[in-house]
């Protein structure tokens, strides 16, 4: 009898599921992400064994691509509270959709398939909810990025290159390469919102609490890879955000429970 490793089965399931699910009702592709473990960048204090340091991620669905300008425009057409100029500063800062023009001329046809940016966490969450979805958790997002450690060095290098020189112009999300889970552009296009984006770094009162969680040099005490500068930057960026913040390199994609 031929034995097949669990890791190989997970990879096979990801390839098969992405081809089965295909486009959703809204037109975007979605892929089934199989259940599995990954070693998170930040670990809980007191973890000792290698098993304690692993996070189990349940199977879920994830959009293959980030949400595009055209998809977000369609959302706004039926959710007028999210129109540019109509959103309270509590839910989006003054840069919300600043790359769009006036209503009716929001963007050129060539920009329709590019990732929507300058959207707040609140706007992204509302969009996903309108689709019967949600934002992915940070663990889900990092698990998909980890991609079972495939091409780890190449992924790390592309992240650092992108951090050094951000995109001058965003690419159309058409025929983009996919990772082992069938997901495109987890890095090197835009930063992405996660549901719990600011839950991993220390709070402002952490120094007083006696916690050794990450801040300044103390951050190295709770991380799994001291030389993973890309992950340091990723988590630091997330911790700097607030729900109403927007950014010209900050977009999102949606997830869904199975």
Number of C-alpha atoms within 10 A of each C-alpha: 3 4 5 8 8 10 12 11 11 17 17 14 17 21 17 14 18 22 14 11 13 16 15 12 8 9 9 15 18 24 27 28 28 20 15 16 16 19 22 19 19 21 19 13 13 9 12 10 8 8 10 12 21 16 16 14 17 13 15 16 21 29 24 27 24 26 23 21 22 18 19 19 19 11 18 16 11 11 13 11 13 23 16 19 14 10 16 12 13 10 17 25 19 15 17 25 22 17 12 16 12 10 10 7 9 18 16 10 11 9 17 18 18 22 25 28 28 22 29 26 27 18 22 26 21 18 24 20 15 13 15 12 19 21 26 27 17 21 20 25 19 18 22 22 21 19 18 19 14 12 11 12 10 9 19 15 12 14 22 17 13 14 15 9 10 15 13 7 9 18 14 14 20 10 7 12 10 13 18 21 25 25 25 20 16 22 16 17 22 22 18 23 26 25 21 15 23 19 12 18 18 16 14 9 9 14 12 7 9 8 13 16 22 20 18 7 8 12 16 17 15 19 22 14 14 13 10 12 12 17 20 18 14 14 18 16 13 20 17 11 16 16 19 19 21 23 18 17 19 19 24 26 26 27 27 20 13 10
